[in-house]
């Protein structure tokens, strides 16, 4: 992951090496030569995905002139950095703190996430309410794709109910219940990291995950970043609000084309541009 960028760009190499120094370990070794299992660990995956996205934006140089930005979950920090609300050092340190706080909760309890395809999001939400235990919508990706998050017993029960109408119900390869109440113990540590981080007003509106609305005020940005840990990612809502506010073309900056695919499902009339390289994550 990212090796093509490293080998083809002096600018990319500089950022990769700076990240190694800031993180205190070689994230490049894990990205370029590590196993899929190692890279998928939250503490490694989050800095790796941020690096890939941030470097691609920097390589574009003056061609990268967004009118508005958005990021999915972790990508929200990438979007803030792209919009100059965070410098590189601040962003990588904040992501490291976020990943560390979330990683510490993985495997402590038998939790996970499941993607549900082919049912209206309101149906998925209602089924979650009917289940014993904790299971909640974590990502509202499209009208017909919702990721749910919770303890495994509740996830299994919800999955059985949802399979009666869904096209697909697939357990994700994660070992934590992200964007759910199970992330509450990570909030204090991440809040401390947020308060130590210097933010600037972004150069364009940032459509944050909490409500999918444009934000520019620093205090609101910080609060939304913290609340996002335990709240669902309102991706579909954010894309629709961006379109309402004039967006006609979306360029995905980062590993893969997953978000571009979601945008096309949300509104087939808008244009999506490919990522800078052909690489995909994991």
N, C-alpha and C positions, 0 to 999 in steps of 0.2 A: 504494500500500500504506500503510494507516494514516491516510490523509488524512481519512476520515470521523471517526476518533477525534480527530484534531487540531482539526477544525472544530467538534466538538460538545461538547468538554470542556476547561475551563480547566486542570483537573488534568493531562490528557493533554498539553496544550500546554506546560505547565511541564516535564514529563519529557522531551518531545521536544527542547526548547530546551537543557535541561541536558545531554542526550546530545550535541547538536551541539558544545557547549563542551568537554565531556570528551573527545570523539573528535578534536577539532581540525579538523573539516570538517563540512559540512552533510549529515548522513545524511538529513534530511528532504527535501532537494532530490532526492536519489537515490530515496528511497521514493515521493515524490509525483509527480515529473516525469521521473525518469530512465528510460532504456530497460530492457527486460527483461534484456538482455545485461549491462548495468552492474550491475543489482540482483543478478543471479545470481552475481557474483563473490564468492568466499568472504569477502573482507575487508569487503564491504558486506552480504551476505545474513545473516551471523551476528548483527551488531548489530541489523539491521532486525527479524529474527524475535524476538530477545530483547525489543526495545522493545515490539513489538506485544503479546507475551504478558504482559510485566510490567505494562504500562499497563492492559490489560484486567483483570488481577487487582486492581489498585489502584482502578479504577473501581467494582468490585463492593463495595469497602469492607467493612463488617461481614458482608456476605453470604458473603464468602470465608473460610470456616472449615474448611479441609481436615483430615481425620483422617490422611491420608498423601498424599504427592506423588511424582510420577515425571516425568521428561522424557526425550525421545528424542534422543540424541547431544547437540548443542548445548543442547537443551531441559533437560538436566540442570542447567545453571547457572541457567536460568530457574526451575526447580523449587526450587533451593536459595535463590534470592532470594525466591521466594514463601513459603518456609518460614522466612524471616528469618535464614537462615544467612549471607547476604550482604546488605549494603546496596546501594542503587542504584549509587552511584559505584564501589564495589568490583567489582560484577558487570559493569558496562559496561567498565571497564578490563581486567578479566580476559578478557572476551569479545573485546575488541579485540586483546589479546595472542595469544589462541588463534587468531583469524581470521588475524592477520598471519603467525603461524608456519606455519599450514597453507597460506595463499595463496602463501608463498614457495616451496613445493614443487610447486605446480600448474604444469604445463607444462614442468617440468624434465625429466621423463621421460614417455614415452607411456603414460599410465595412465588408468584410469577405473573405472566401476562399472556393474553390470548387475543388474536385478531379475529374479528367476525366480519365476514363479507357477505353482502346480499340481503341485509335487513336494514330497514330504516333505523337511524340512530335512536329515535325515541323508543322504538320497540326494545332495542338492546338495553337502554337505560331502565326501562320498566322491568325487564327480566332480572336485572341486577338487584332491584329492590325486593324481588320476590324470594331471593335466596338467603338461606341462613349463613351467617358469617359475613366477612367483609369482602365485597367485590364491587368495583365502581368503574365507570367509563374513564379511561385514561387519555385516549387520543380520539378526538372527533375528526378523523382524516377526511372523509367525504360523507355524503348523505347515506351511503351504503357500506361504509367501512369504518368500524369502530374497534379500537383496542381496549380491552377491559383488563383490570389489574386487581389483584387481591390474594387471599390465602388459597392454597391449592384445592382444599376441599370445596370452598365456595366457587372457585373457578371451574372445577369439574362439574358441579351441579348446574351452574349457569350454562356451561358448554353443552351439556346434555339437552337442556331446554331449548337452546338456540339452534341446535342442529336440526330441529324439526322444520325450520323455515329458511335457514341460512344456506348460501351456496358453499361456503367454507367456514370452518371453525378450526383454527390452527394455533397450537401452543407455540409461543415464541421462545427462542433460545436465550433467555435471560434468567438470572437467578435473583430477581428482586421485583417488588411490586411498585414500580415507579409511578409517579403522579397519583399517589393514593395516600390514605392516612398512615400507611406503613412507613412513609418517608418523614413523618413528623420528627423523629429523633435527630434527623440531619439538619433541621431548620436552624437550630442555634449556632452550630458550627459554620454553616453557610452564611448566616446573618453577620457573624463576626467578620468573615472574609469580605462580605459586601461593604461593611462599614469601613474597612481598611483600604478599600479600592477607590481610586480617584476616577470619577466619571466626568465626562464633558457632554454638553448638549449635542445630540447627533445632528449631522448635516442634513438629514432628511427624516421624515417620520418612520418610526419603527413600529410595526404591527405586532404587538406582543401576544403571547399565547393565552393569557388569562381571559381576555375578552375579544381578542382579534381587532382591537381598535388602535388607531395611530397614537403614539405616545412620543413626547419630546422632553417632558419635564423630568429632571434627574431623580427627584424624590419618588415619582411614580414608577419610573423604570426600575429602581432598586426594589421597591415594594413588590412589583410584579414578578421580578426574578425570584424573590424569596417565596412568594405564594405559589409559584409554578411548581415547586417541588411536590406539593401535596394536592395540586389542582389539575384538572384535565387540560390537555393541549387543544385549544379551540382552533385547529388549523383551517378547517372548512370555513368557519366564520371569518377568520382573518383574510383569507383569499377573496371571499365575496365582498368584504369591506374594501379591499384594495381595488377590486374591479369597479365598485361603486364610486370610488374616488379617482377613477380615471386610468387605472392600469390596463393595458392592452397586450403587453408582452412581458413574460417572466423568464429570467435567465437564472438557471440553477448553478450556483457556485459551490462545488464540493464533490465528494466521491459518489458517483452513480447518478441515476436519473429518477430516483424514486419520487422525489417531490414534484418534478415536472409531470410525472404520470398522475399524481393526485390532482394537480392543477387542471389537467385536461379532463379528468373525471368530473371535477367541480363545474367547469364551464368550457365546453368544447369550442367556443368562439374565440377565446384568447389564444395568442401564440406563445409557444414555449421554445426557448433556445437551449441547445445542448450544453453540457458542461465543457470545460476547457480541454480536458483529456478524456481518454476512453476508459480510464481506470474505474473500477468499482470497489466499494468497500467490502472487506472480508471475502 
